[in-house]
Amino acid sequence: MRTNTCPKCQGSMVQGFMLEENQGLKSVSSWVEGAPVKGWFGVKLGRQAKYEIQTWRCGRCGFLESYAKG
């Protein structure tokens, strides 16, 4: 279970998210199970598990802590 205290410097952690931008579209980054398989138009996606990434940032030292909850 996470706390709102930075594990590196004990500063305050603030919730945020990792932003993906592609040709004007904005979305939240995702974690995908398995190794990436490159295709002609980028990475091929099958039926692997996919989870949005939740990220916390320390306001003091900038440390990022990310979770991909299922």
PDB file of N, H, CA, C and O in Angstrom:
ATOM      1  N   MET A   1       0.838  -1.184   0.000  1.00  0.00           N
ATOM      2  CA  MET A   1       0.000   0.000   0.000  1.00  0.00           C
ATOM      3  C   MET A   1       0.884   1.249   0.000  1.00  0.00           C
ATOM      4  O   MET A   1       1.878   1.301   0.724  1.00  0.00           O
ATOM      5  N   ARG A   2       0.540   2.227  -0.782  1.00  0.00           N
ATOM      6  H   ARG A   2      -0.268   2.185  -1.370  1.00  0.00           H
ATOM      7  CA  ARG A   2       1.378   3.409  -0.929  1.00  0.00           C
ATOM      8  C   ARG A   2       0.992   4.472   0.091  1.00  0.00           C
ATOM      9  O   ARG A   2      -0.148   4.540   0.551  1.00  0.00           O
ATOM     10  N   THR A   3       1.962   5.287   0.425  1.00  0.00           N
ATOM     11  H   THR A   3       2.888   5.232   0.052  1.00  0.00           H
ATOM     12  CA  THR A   3       1.726   6.427   1.312  1.00  0.00           C
ATOM     13  C   THR A   3       1.973   7.697   0.508  1.00  0.00           C
ATOM     14  O   THR A   3       2.435   7.625  -0.631  1.00  0.00           O
ATOM     15  N   ASN A   4       1.676   8.840   1.075  1.00  0.00           N
ATOM     16  H   ASN A   4       1.301   8.899   2.000  1.00  0.00           H
ATOM     17  CA  ASN A   4       1.912  10.114   0.399  1.00  0.00           C
ATOM     18  C   ASN A   4       3.270  10.693   0.755  1.00  0.00           C
ATOM     19  O   ASN A   4       3.486  11.895   0.607  1.00  0.00           O
ATOM     20  N   THR A   5       4.195   9.848   1.226  1.00  0.00           N
ATOM     21  H   THR A   5       4.019   8.871   1.347  1.00  0.00           H
ATOM     22  CA  THR A   5       5.539  10.275   1.591  1.00  0.00           C
ATOM     23  C   THR A   5       6.549   9.658   0.633  1.00  0.00           C
ATOM     24  O   THR A   5       6.502   8.456   0.372  1.00  0.00           O
ATOM     25  N   CYS A   6       7.456  10.467   0.110  1.00  0.00           N
ATOM     26  H   CYS A   6       7.494  11.444   0.322  1.00  0.00           H
ATOM     27  CA  CYS A   6       8.485  10.004  -0.821  1.00  0.00           C
ATOM     28  C   CYS A   6       9.427   9.018  -0.120  1.00  0.00           C
ATOM     29  O   CYS A   6       9.910   9.311   0.973  1.00  0.00           O
ATOM     30  N   PRO A   7       9.698   7.847  -0.731  1.00  0.00           N
ATOM     31  CA  PRO A   7      10.615   6.888  -0.124  1.00  0.00           C
ATOM     32  C   PRO A   7      12.080   7.325  -0.208  1.00  0.00           C
ATOM     33  O   PRO A   7      12.932   6.737   0.459  1.00  0.00           O
ATOM     34  N   LYS A   8      12.385   8.336  -1.008  1.00  0.00           N
ATOM     35  H   LYS A   8      11.693   8.813  -1.550  1.00  0.00           H
ATOM     36  CA  LYS A   8      13.768   8.807  -1.178  1.00  0.00           C
ATOM     37  C   LYS A   8      14.132   9.947  -0.226  1.00  0.00           C
ATOM     38  O   LYS A   8      15.197   9.926   0.391  1.00  0.00           O
ATOM     39  N   CYS A   9      13.236  10.957  -0.106  1.00  0.00           N
ATOM     40  H   CYS A   9      12.371  10.974  -0.608  1.00  0.00           H
ATOM     41  CA  CYS A   9      13.578  12.150   0.692  1.00  0.00           C
ATOM     42  C   CYS A   9      12.519  12.521   1.730  1.00  0.00           C
ATOM     43  O   CYS A   9      12.681  13.513   2.440  1.00  0.00           O
ATOM     44  N   GLN A  10      11.449  11.752   1.830  1.00  0.00           N
ATOM     45  H   GLN A  10      11.317  10.946   1.253  1.00  0.00           H
ATOM     46  CA  GLN A  10      10.336  11.983   2.753  1.00  0.00           C
ATOM     47  C   GLN A  10       9.525  13.243   2.436  1.00  0.00           C
ATOM     48  O   GLN A  10       8.807  13.752   3.297  1.00  0.00           O
ATOM     49  N   GLY A  11       9.639  13.748   1.198  1.00  0.00           N
ATOM     50  H   GLY A  11      10.222  13.335   0.499  1.00  0.00           H
ATOM     51  CA  GLY A  11       8.805  14.865   0.760  1.00  0.00           C
ATOM     52  C   GLY A  11       7.387  14.384   0.474  1.00  0.00           C
ATOM     53  O   GLY A  11       7.104  13.192   0.594  1.00  0.00           O
ATOM     54  N   SER A  12       6.500  15.288   0.101  1.00  0.00           N
ATOM     55  H   SER A  12       6.730  16.256   0.004  1.00  0.00           H
ATOM     56  CA  SER A  12       5.106  14.951  -0.202  1.00  0.00           C
ATOM     57  C   SER A  12       4.973  14.465  -1.641  1.00  0.00           C
ATOM     58  O   SER A  12       5.535  15.058  -2.561  1.00  0.00           O
ATOM     59  N   MET A  13       4.221  13.379  -1.825  1.00  0.00           N
ATOM     60  H   MET A  13       3.764  12.897  -1.078  1.00  0.00           H
ATOM     61  CA  MET A  13       3.957  12.818  -3.151  1.00  0.00           C
ATOM     62  C   MET A  13       2.596  13.318  -3.631  1.00  0.00           C
ATOM     63  O   MET A  13       1.643  13.380  -2.854  1.00  0.00           O
ATOM     64  N   VAL A  14       2.508  13.676  -4.920  1.00  0.00           N
ATOM     65  H   VAL A  14       3.282  13.625  -5.551  1.00  0.00           H
ATOM     66  CA  VAL A  14       1.278  14.163  -5.529  1.00  0.00           C
ATOM     67  C   VAL A  14       0.916  13.242  -6.686  1.00  0.00           C
ATOM     68  O   VAL A  14       1.769  12.912  -7.511  1.00  0.00           O
ATOM     69  N   GLN A  15      -0.361  12.820  -6.751  1.00  0.00           N
ATOM     70  H   GLN A  15      -1.053  13.087  -6.081  1.00  0.00           H
ATOM     71  CA  GLN A  15      -0.791  11.941  -7.831  1.00  0.00           C
ATOM     72  C   GLN A  15      -0.886  12.704  -9.143  1.00  0.00           C
ATOM     73  O   GLN A  15      -1.300  13.863  -9.171  1.00  0.00           O
ATOM     74  N   GLY A  16      -0.498  12.040 -10.234  1.00  0.00           N
ATOM     75  H   GLY A  16      -0.162  11.099 -10.212  1.00  0.00           H
ATOM     76  CA  GLY A  16      -0.590  12.596 -11.577  1.00  0.00           C
ATOM     77  C   GLY A  16      -0.670  11.456 -12.573  1.00  0.00           C
ATOM     78  O   GLY A  16      -1.075  10.352 -12.209  1.00  0.00           O
ATOM     79  N   PHE A  17      -0.292  11.698 -13.832  1.00  0.00           N
ATOM     80  H   PHE A  17       0.037  12.595 -14.128  1.00  0.00           H
ATOM     81  CA  PHE A  17      -0.296  10.626 -14.824  1.00  0.00           C
ATOM     82  C   PHE A  17       0.725  10.923 -15.906  1.00  0.00           C
ATOM     83  O   PHE A  17       1.141  12.067 -16.092  1.00  0.00           O
ATOM     84  N   MET A  18       1.125   9.866 -16.621  1.00  0.00           N
ATOM     85  H   MET A  18       0.787   8.937 -16.469  1.00  0.00           H
ATOM     86  CA  MET A  18       2.062   9.992 -17.732  1.00  0.00           C
ATOM     87  C   MET A  18       1.234  10.242 -18.994  1.00  0.00           C
ATOM     88  O   MET A  18       0.344   9.456 -19.321  1.00  0.00           O
ATOM     89  N   LEU A  19       1.524  11.326 -19.693  1.00  0.00           N
ATOM     90  H   LEU A  19       2.246  11.964 -19.428  1.00  0.00           H
ATOM     91  CA  LEU A  19       0.763  11.731 -20.868  1.00  0.00           C
ATOM     92  C   LEU A  19       1.410  11.201 -22.140  1.00  0.00           C
ATOM     93  O   LEU A  19       2.620  11.324 -22.327  1.00  0.00           O
ATOM     94  N   GLU A  20       0.602  10.615 -23.011  1.00  0.00           N
ATOM     95  H   GLU A  20      -0.381  10.515 -22.859  1.00  0.00           H
ATOM     96  CA  GLU A  20       1.033  10.196 -24.347  1.00  0.00           C
ATOM     97  C   GLU A  20       0.419  11.168 -25.346  1.00  0.00           C
ATOM     98  O   GLU A  20      -0.777  11.455 -25.286  1.00  0.00           O
ATOM     99  N   GLU A  21       1.240  11.676 -26.267  1.00  0.00           N
ATOM    100  H   GLU A  21       2.211  11.442 -26.316  1.00  0.00           H
ATOM    101  CA  GLU A  21       0.738  12.553 -27.323  1.00  0.00           C
ATOM    102  C   GLU A  21       1.166  11.987 -28.666  1.00  0.00           C
ATOM    103  O   GLU A  21       2.343  11.697 -28.878  1.00  0.00           O
ATOM    104  N   ASN A  22       0.198  11.829 -29.581  1.00  0.00           N
ATOM    105  H   ASN A  22      -0.758  12.065 -29.409  1.00  0.00           H
ATOM    106  CA  ASN A  22       0.490  11.288 -30.899  1.00  0.00           C
ATOM    107  C   ASN A  22      -0.455  11.929 -31.907  1.00  0.00           C
ATOM    108  O   ASN A  22      -1.662  11.693 -31.857  1.00  0.00           O
ATOM    109  N   GLN A  23       0.068  12.720 -32.801  1.00  0.00           N
ATOM    110  H   GLN A  23       1.048  12.912 -32.841  1.00  0.00           H
ATOM    111  CA  GLN A  23      -0.687  13.390 -33.853  1.00  0.00           C
ATOM    112  C   GLN A  23      -1.878  14.168 -33.293  1.00  0.00           C
ATOM    113  O   GLN A  23      -2.979  14.115 -33.842  1.00  0.00           O
ATOM    114  N   GLY A  24      -1.648  14.884 -32.201  1.00  0.00           N
ATOM    115  H   GLY A  24      -0.754  14.927 -31.755  1.00  0.00           H
ATOM    116  CA  GLY A  24      -2.683  15.716 -31.609  1.00  0.00           C
ATOM    117  C   GLY A  24      -3.594  15.010 -30.620  1.00  0.00           C
ATOM    118  O   GLY A  24      -4.365  15.667 -29.921  1.00  0.00           O
ATOM    119  N   LEU A  25      -3.523  13.682 -30.547  1.00  0.00           N
ATOM    120  H   LEU A  25      -2.897  13.148 -31.115  1.00  0.00           H
ATOM    121  CA  LEU A  25      -4.341  12.933 -29.591  1.00  0.00           C
ATOM    122  C   LEU A  25      -3.590  12.787 -28.279  1.00  0.00           C
ATOM    123  O   LEU A  25      -2.389  12.515 -28.269  1.00  0.00           O
ATOM    124  N   LYS A  26      -4.290  12.964 -27.190  1.00  0.00           N
ATOM    125  H   LYS A  26      -5.265  13.185 -27.198  1.00  0.00           H
ATOM    126  CA  LYS A  26      -3.677  12.852 -25.863  1.00  0.00           C
ATOM    127  C   LYS A  26      -4.347  11.713 -25.108  1.00  0.00           C
ATOM    128  O   LYS A  26      -5.570  11.576 -25.138  1.00  0.00           O
ATOM    129  N   SER A  27      -3.535  10.886 -24.422  1.00  0.00           N
ATOM    130  H   SER A  27      -2.541  10.998 -24.397  1.00  0.00           H
ATOM    131  CA  SER A  27      -4.073   9.774 -23.649  1.00  0.00           C
ATOM    132  C   SER A  27      -3.153   9.467 -22.477  1.00  0.00           C
ATOM    133  O   SER A  27      -2.039   9.984 -22.393  1.00  0.00           O
ATOM    134  N   VAL A  28      -3.635   8.617 -21.571  1.00  0.00           N
ATOM    135  H   VAL A  28      -4.540   8.197 -21.640  1.00  0.00           H
ATOM    136  CA  VAL A  28      -2.858   8.169 -20.424  1.00  0.00           C
ATOM    137  C   VAL A  28      -2.027   6.967 -20.853  1.00  0.00           C
ATOM    138  O   VAL A  28      -2.529   6.086 -21.552  1.00  0.00           O
ATOM    139  N   SER A  29      -0.757   6.920 -20.442  1.00  0.00           N
ATOM    140  H   SER A  29      -0.349   7.635 -19.874  1.00  0.00           H
ATOM    141  CA  SER A  29       0.120   5.795 -20.777  1.00  0.00           C
ATOM    142  C   SER A  29      -0.411   4.504 -20.176  1.00  0.00           C
ATOM    143  O   SER A  29      -1.076   4.511 -19.140  1.00  0.00           O
ATOM    144  N   SER A  30      -0.108   3.394 -20.845  1.00  0.00           N
ATOM    145  H   SER A  30       0.432   3.388 -21.687  1.00  0.00           H
ATOM    146  CA  SER A  30      -0.523   2.073 -20.386  1.00  0.00           C
ATOM    147  C   SER A  30       0.671   1.151 -20.284  1.00  0.00           C
ATOM    148  O   SER A  30       1.669   1.323 -20.984  1.00  0.00           O
ATOM    149  N   TRP A  31       0.556   0.158 -19.393  1.00  0.00           N
ATOM    150  H   TRP A  31      -0.255   0.018 -18.825  1.00  0.00           H
ATOM    151  CA  TRP A  31       1.539  -0.914 -19.275  1.00  0.00           C
ATOM    152  C   TRP A  31       0.924  -2.121 -19.954  1.00  0.00           C
ATOM    153  O   TRP A  31      -0.236  -2.450 -19.704  1.00  0.00           O
ATOM    154  N   VAL A  32       1.703  -2.800 -20.831  1.00  0.00           N
ATOM    155  H   VAL A  32       2.645  -2.533 -21.034  1.00  0.00           H
ATOM    156  CA  VAL A  32       1.219  -3.968 -21.555  1.00  0.00           C
ATOM    157  C   VAL A  32       2.091  -5.160 -21.202  1.00  0.00           C
ATOM    158  O   VAL A  32       3.318  -5.063 -21.209  1.00  0.00           O
ATOM    159  N   GLU A  33       1.455  -6.287 -20.893  1.00  0.00           N
ATOM    160  H   GLU A  33       0.458  -6.365 -20.887  1.00  0.00           H
ATOM    161  CA  GLU A  33       2.167  -7.500 -20.512  1.00  0.00           C
ATOM    162  C   GLU A  33       2.962  -8.064 -21.689  1.00  0.00           C
ATOM    163  O   GLU A  33       2.474  -8.081 -22.819  1.00  0.00           O
ATOM    164  N   GLY A  34       4.188  -8.526 -21.423  1.00  0.00           N
ATOM    165  H   GLY A  34       4.584  -8.513 -20.505  1.00  0.00           H
ATOM    166  CA  GLY A  34       5.016  -9.177 -22.435  1.00  0.00           C
ATOM    167  C   GLY A  34       5.978  -8.231 -23.125  1.00  0.00           C
ATOM    168  O   GLY A  34       5.948  -7.020 -22.907  1.00  0.00           O
ATOM    169  N   ALA A  35       6.830  -8.802 -23.958  1.00  0.00           N
ATOM    170  H   ALA A  35       6.854  -9.786 -24.135  1.00  0.00           H
ATOM    171  CA  ALA A  35       7.811  -8.022 -24.722  1.00  0.00           C
ATOM    172  C   ALA A  35       7.131  -7.382 -25.932  1.00  0.00           C
ATOM    173  O   ALA A  35       6.206  -7.970 -26.492  1.00  0.00           O
ATOM    174  N   PRO A  36       7.572  -6.184 -26.350  1.00  0.00           N
ATOM    175  CA  PRO A  36       6.966  -5.552 -27.525  1.00  0.00           C
ATOM    176  C   PRO A  36       7.332  -6.295 -28.805  1.00  0.00           C
ATOM    177  O   PRO A  36       8.459  -6.761 -28.973  1.00  0.00           O
ATOM    178  N   VAL A  37       6.353  -6.397 -29.705  1.00  0.00           N
ATOM    179  H   VAL A  37       5.437  -6.019 -29.569  1.00  0.00           H
ATOM    180  CA  VAL A  37       6.564  -7.007 -31.021  1.00  0.00           C
ATOM    181  C   VAL A  37       6.348  -5.910 -32.045  1.00  0.00           C
ATOM    182  O   VAL A  37       5.248  -5.374 -32.171  1.00  0.00           O
ATOM    183  N   LYS A  38       7.410  -5.577 -32.781  1.00  0.00           N
ATOM    184  H   LYS A  38       8.304  -6.013 -32.679  1.00  0.00           H
ATOM    185  CA  LYS A  38       7.326  -4.489 -33.750  1.00  0.00           C
ATOM    186  C   LYS A  38       6.617  -4.948 -35.015  1.00  0.00           C
ATOM    187  O   LYS A  38       6.849  -6.048 -35.516  1.00  0.00           O
ATOM    188  N   GLY A  39       5.745  -4.075 -35.520  1.00  0.00           N
ATOM    189  H   GLY A  39       5.557  -3.181 -35.113  1.00  0.00           H
ATOM    190  CA  GLY A  39       5.037  -4.318 -36.764  1.00  0.00           C
ATOM    191  C   GLY A  39       5.286  -3.173 -37.729  1.00  0.00           C
ATOM    192  O   GLY A  39       6.021  -2.238 -37.410  1.00  0.00           O
ATOM    193  N   TRP A  40       4.682  -3.238 -38.896  1.00  0.00           N
ATOM    194  H   TRP A  40       4.085  -3.997 -39.155  1.00  0.00           H
ATOM    195  CA  TRP A  40       4.861  -2.222 -39.922  1.00  0.00           C
ATOM    196  C   TRP A  40       4.385  -0.843 -39.447  1.00  0.00           C
ATOM    197  O   TRP A  40       5.007   0.168 -39.773  1.00  0.00           O
ATOM    198  N   PHE A  41       3.290  -0.796 -38.682  1.00  0.00           N
ATOM    199  H   PHE A  41       2.785  -1.617 -38.417  1.00  0.00           H
ATOM    200  CA  PHE A  41       2.715   0.471 -38.223  1.00  0.00           C
ATOM    201  C   PHE A  41       2.929   0.715 -36.735  1.00  0.00           C
ATOM    202  O   PHE A  41       2.130   1.405 -36.101  1.00  0.00           O
ATOM    203  N   GLY A  42       3.992   0.162 -36.172  1.00  0.00           N
ATOM    204  H   GLY A  42       4.641  -0.399 -36.686  1.00  0.00           H
ATOM    205  CA  GLY A  42       4.281   0.344 -34.753  1.00  0.00           C
ATOM    206  C   GLY A  42       4.266  -0.984 -34.018  1.00  0.00           C
ATOM    207  O   GLY A  42       4.568  -2.024 -34.603  1.00  0.00           O
ATOM    208  N   VAL A  43       3.921  -0.955 -32.757  1.00  0.00           N
ATOM    209  H   VAL A  43       3.676  -0.110 -32.282  1.00  0.00           H
ATOM    210  CA  VAL A  43       3.911  -2.160 -31.927  1.00  0.00           C
ATOM    211  C   VAL A  43       2.608  -2.918 -32.147  1.00  0.00           C
ATOM    212  O   VAL A  43       1.528  -2.328 -32.145  1.00  0.00           O
ATOM    213  N   LYS A  44       2.721  -4.233 -32.335  1.00  0.00           N
ATOM    214  H   LYS A  44       3.599  -4.712 -32.337  1.00  0.00           H
ATOM    215  CA  LYS A  44       1.537  -5.081 -32.490  1.00  0.00           C
ATOM    216  C   LYS A  44       0.965  -5.399 -31.110  1.00  0.00           C
ATOM    217  O   LYS A  44       1.700  -5.718 -30.176  1.00  0.00           O
ATOM    218  N   LEU A  45      -0.351  -5.308 -31.003  1.00  0.00           N
ATOM    219  H   LEU A  45      -0.948  -5.049 -31.762  1.00  0.00           H
ATOM    220  CA  LEU A  45      -1.027  -5.659 -29.757  1.00  0.00           C
ATOM    221  C   LEU A  45      -1.964  -6.827 -30.006  1.00  0.00           C
ATOM    222  O   LEU A  45      -2.782  -6.808 -30.925  1.00  0.00           O
ATOM    223  N   GLY A  46      -1.827  -7.833 -29.174  1.00  0.00           N
ATOM    224  H   GLY A  46      -1.163  -7.848 -28.426  1.00  0.00           H
ATOM    225  CA  GLY A  46      -2.730  -8.979 -29.233  1.00  0.00           C
ATOM    226  C   GLY A  46      -3.741  -8.861 -28.115  1.00  0.00           C
ATOM    227  O   GLY A  46      -4.382  -7.824 -27.940  1.00  0.00           O
ATOM    228  N   ARG A  47      -3.874  -9.937 -27.363  1.00  0.00           N
ATOM    229  H   ARG A  47      -3.354 -10.779 -27.505  1.00  0.00           H
ATOM    230  CA  ARG A  47      -4.826  -9.947 -26.248  1.00  0.00           C
ATOM    231  C   ARG A  47      -4.113  -9.862 -24.905  1.00  0.00           C
ATOM    232  O   ARG A  47      -4.620 -10.353 -23.897  1.00  0.00           O
ATOM    233  N   GLN A  48      -2.935  -9.238 -24.890  1.00  0.00           N
ATOM    234  H   GLN A  48      -2.523  -8.838 -25.709  1.00  0.00           H
ATOM    235  CA  GLN A  48      -2.193  -9.090 -23.640  1.00  0.00           C
ATOM    236  C   GLN A  48      -2.971  -8.211 -22.661  1.00  0.00           C
ATOM    237  O   GLN A  48      -3.783  -7.371 -23.048  1.00  0.00           O
ATOM    238  N   ALA A  49      -2.689  -8.440 -21.374  1.00  0.00           N
ATOM    239  H   ALA A  49      -2.029  -9.123 -21.059  1.00  0.00           H
ATOM    240  CA  ALA A  49      -3.265  -7.574 -20.343  1.00  0.00           C
ATOM    241  C   ALA A  49      -2.717  -6.162 -20.527  1.00  0.00           C
ATOM    242  O   ALA A  49      -1.535  -5.986 -20.822  1.00  0.00           O
ATOM    243  N   LYS A  50      -3.577  -5.155 -20.352  1.00  0.00           N
ATOM    244  H   LYS A  50      -4.537  -5.299 -20.112  1.00  0.00           H
ATOM    245  CA  LYS A  50      -3.191  -3.757 -20.520  1.00  0.00           C
ATOM    246  C   LYS A  50      -3.794  -2.955 -19.370  1.00  0.00           C
ATOM    247  O   LYS A  50      -4.987  -3.068 -19.084  1.00  0.00           O
ATOM    248  N   TYR A  51      -2.959  -2.141 -18.708  1.00  0.00           N
ATOM    249  H   TYR A  51      -1.991  -2.050 -18.940  1.00  0.00           H
ATOM    250  CA  TYR A  51      -3.406  -1.367 -17.553  1.00  0.00           C
ATOM    251  C   TYR A  51      -2.938   0.077 -17.667  1.00  0.00           C
ATOM    252  O   TYR A  51      -1.805   0.336 -18.073  1.00  0.00           O
ATOM    253  N   GLU A  52      -3.813   1.024 -17.308  1.00  0.00           N
ATOM    254  H   GLU A  52      -4.733   0.814 -16.978  1.00  0.00           H
ATOM    255  CA  GLU A  52      -3.397   2.424 -17.253  1.00  0.00           C
ATOM    256  C   GLU A  52      -2.386   2.599 -16.129  1.00  0.00           C
ATOM    257  O   GLU A  52      -2.503   1.974 -15.075  1.00  0.00           O
ATOM    258  N   ILE A  53      -1.395   3.449 -16.359  1.00  0.00           N
ATOM    259  H   ILE A  53      -1.300   3.957 -17.215  1.00  0.00           H
ATOM    260  CA  ILE A  53      -0.346   3.689 -15.374  1.00  0.00           C
ATOM    261  C   ILE A  53      -0.748   4.858 -14.477  1.00  0.00           C
ATOM    262  O   ILE A  53      -1.085   5.939 -14.960  1.00  0.00           O
ATOM    263  N   GLN A  54      -0.708   4.626 -13.169  1.00  0.00           N
ATOM    264  H   GLN A  54      -0.434   3.748 -12.776  1.00  0.00           H
ATOM    265  CA  GLN A  54      -0.927   5.674 -12.176  1.00  0.00           C
ATOM    266  C   GLN A  54       0.444   6.095 -11.661  1.00  0.00           C
ATOM    267  O   GLN A  54       1.258   5.242 -11.308  1.00  0.00           O
ATOM    268  N   THR A  55       0.707   7.387 -11.613  1.00  0.00           N
ATOM    269  H   THR A  55       0.046   8.080 -11.899  1.00  0.00           H
ATOM    270  CA  THR A  55       2.031   7.874 -11.222  1.00  0.00           C
ATOM    271  C   THR A  55       1.924   8.913 -10.112  1.00  0.00           C
ATOM    272  O   THR A  55       1.004   9.731 -10.090  1.00  0.00           O
ATOM    273  N   TRP A  56       2.877   8.865  -9.200  1.00  0.00           N
ATOM    274  H   TRP A  56       3.624   8.200  -9.217  1.00  0.00           H
ATOM    275  CA  TRP A  56       3.000   9.823  -8.103  1.00  0.00           C
ATOM    276  C   TRP A  56       4.353  10.504  -8.223  1.00  0.00           C
ATOM    277  O   TRP A  56       5.340   9.847  -8.554  1.00  0.00           O
ATOM    278  N   ARG A  57       4.425  11.821  -7.958  1.00  0.00           N
ATOM    279  H   ARG A  57       3.623  12.355  -7.689  1.00  0.00           H
ATOM    280  CA  ARG A  57       5.665  12.597  -8.063  1.00  0.00           C
ATOM    281  C   ARG A  57       5.941  13.318  -6.751  1.00  0.00           C
ATOM    282  O   ARG A  57       5.039  13.893  -6.142  1.00  0.00           O
ATOM    283  N   CYS A  58       7.208  13.278  -6.325  1.00  0.00           N
ATOM    284  H   CYS A  58       7.940  12.810  -6.821  1.00  0.00           H
ATOM    285  CA  CYS A  58       7.626  13.998  -5.128  1.00  0.00           C
ATOM    286  C   CYS A  58       7.842  15.463  -5.478  1.00  0.00           C
ATOM    287  O   CYS A  58       8.567  15.783  -6.420  1.00  0.00           O
ATOM    288  N   GLY A  59       7.211  16.353  -4.716  1.00  0.00           N
ATOM    289  H   GLY A  59       6.622  16.093  -3.950  1.00  0.00           H
ATOM    290  CA  GLY A  59       7.364  17.789  -4.933  1.00  0.00           C
ATOM    291  C   GLY A  59       8.726  18.313  -4.516  1.00  0.00           C
ATOM    292  O   GLY A  59       9.119  19.400  -4.938  1.00  0.00           O
ATOM    293  N   ARG A  60       9.455  17.565  -3.696  1.00  0.00           N
ATOM    294  H   ARG A  60       9.135  16.682  -3.353  1.00  0.00           H
ATOM    295  CA  ARG A  60      10.765  18.001  -3.219  1.00  0.00           C
ATOM    296  C   ARG A  60      11.891  17.545  -4.152  1.00  0.00           C
ATOM    297  O   ARG A  60      12.677  18.377  -4.607  1.00  0.00           O
ATOM    298  N   CYS A  61      11.987  16.246  -4.446  1.00  0.00           N
ATOM    299  H   CYS A  61      11.349  15.571  -4.076  1.00  0.00           H
ATOM    300  CA  CYS A  61      13.131  15.738  -5.226  1.00  0.00           C
ATOM    301  C   CYS A  61      12.772  15.309  -6.649  1.00  0.00           C
ATOM    302  O   CYS A  61      13.668  15.041  -7.449  1.00  0.00           O
ATOM    303  N   GLY A  62      11.468  15.236  -6.983  1.00  0.00           N
ATOM    304  H   GLY A  62      10.740  15.454  -6.333  1.00  0.00           H
ATOM    305  CA  GLY A  62      11.055  14.882  -8.336  1.00  0.00           C
ATOM    306  C   GLY A  62      10.958  13.388  -8.599  1.00  0.00           C
ATOM    307  O   GLY A  62      10.667  12.989  -9.726  1.00  0.00           O
ATOM    308  N   PHE A  63      11.190  12.552  -7.598  1.00  0.00           N
ATOM    309  H   PHE A  63      11.427  12.877  -6.682  1.00  0.00           H
ATOM    310  CA  PHE A  63      11.107  11.098  -7.754  1.00  0.00           C
ATOM    311  C   PHE A  63       9.718  10.711  -8.252  1.00  0.00           C
ATOM    312  O   PHE A  63       8.716  11.235  -7.765  1.00  0.00           O
ATOM    313  N   LEU A  64       9.653   9.780  -9.237  1.00  0.00           N
ATOM    314  H   LEU A  64      10.468   9.355  -9.632  1.00  0.00           H
ATOM    315  CA  LEU A  64       8.384   9.279  -9.758  1.00  0.00           C
ATOM    316  C   LEU A  64       8.192   7.837  -9.318  1.00  0.00           C
ATOM    317  O   LEU A  64       9.130   7.040  -9.341  1.00  0.00           O
ATOM    318  N   GLU A  65       6.967   7.508  -8.916  1.00  0.00           N
ATOM    319  H   GLU A  65       6.205   8.155  -8.897  1.00  0.00           H
ATOM    320  CA  GLU A  65       6.610   6.155  -8.507  1.00  0.00           C
ATOM    321  C   GLU A  65       5.353   5.791  -9.292  1.00  0.00           C
ATOM    322  O   GLU A  65       4.342   6.488  -9.209  1.00  0.00           O
ATOM    323  N   SER A  66       5.417   4.691 -10.059  1.00  0.00           N
ATOM    324  H   SER A  66       6.239   4.125 -10.127  1.00  0.00           H
ATOM    325  CA  SER A  66       4.300   4.327 -10.930  1.00  0.00           C
ATOM    326  C   SER A  66       3.722   2.973 -10.566  1.00  0.00           C
ATOM    327  O   SER A  66       4.426   2.085 -10.085  1.00  0.00           O
ATOM    328  N   TYR A  67       2.408   2.830 -10.807  1.00  0.00           N
ATOM    329  H   TYR A  67       1.835   3.551 -11.197  1.00  0.00           H
ATOM    330  CA  TYR A  67       1.681   1.592 -10.545  1.00  0.00           C
ATOM    331  C   TYR A  67       0.787   1.286 -11.735  1.00  0.00           C
ATOM    332  O   TYR A  67       0.252   2.195 -12.371  1.00  0.00           O
ATOM    333  N   ALA A  68       0.626   0.001 -12.033  1.00  0.00           N
ATOM    334  H   ALA A  68       1.060  -0.737 -11.517  1.00  0.00           H
ATOM    335  CA  ALA A  68      -0.279  -0.456 -13.084  1.00  0.00           C
ATOM    336  C   ALA A  68      -1.253  -1.436 -12.437  1.00  0.00           C
ATOM    337  O   ALA A  68      -1.093  -2.652 -12.543  1.00  0.00           O
ATOM    338  N   LYS A  69      -2.261  -0.888 -11.767  1.00  0.00           N
ATOM    339  H   LYS A  69      -2.391   0.099 -11.681  1.00  0.00           H
ATOM    340  CA  LYS A  69      -3.224  -1.721 -11.043  1.00  0.00           C
ATOM    341  C   LYS A  69      -4.196  -2.376 -12.013  1.00  0.00           C
ATOM    342  O   LYS A  69      -4.617  -1.773 -13.000  1.00  0.00           O
ATOM    343  N   GLY A  70      -4.538  -3.614 -11.711  1.00  0.00           N
ATOM    344  H   GLY A  70      -4.196  -4.104 -10.909  1.00  0.00           H
ATOM    345  CA  GLY A  70      -5.449  -4.364 -12.573  1.00  0.00           C
ATOM    346  C   GLY A  70      -6.828  -4.482 -12.035  1.00  0.00           C
ATOM    347  O   GLY A  70      -7.689  -5.091 -12.669  1.00  0.00           O
TER     348      GLY A  70
END
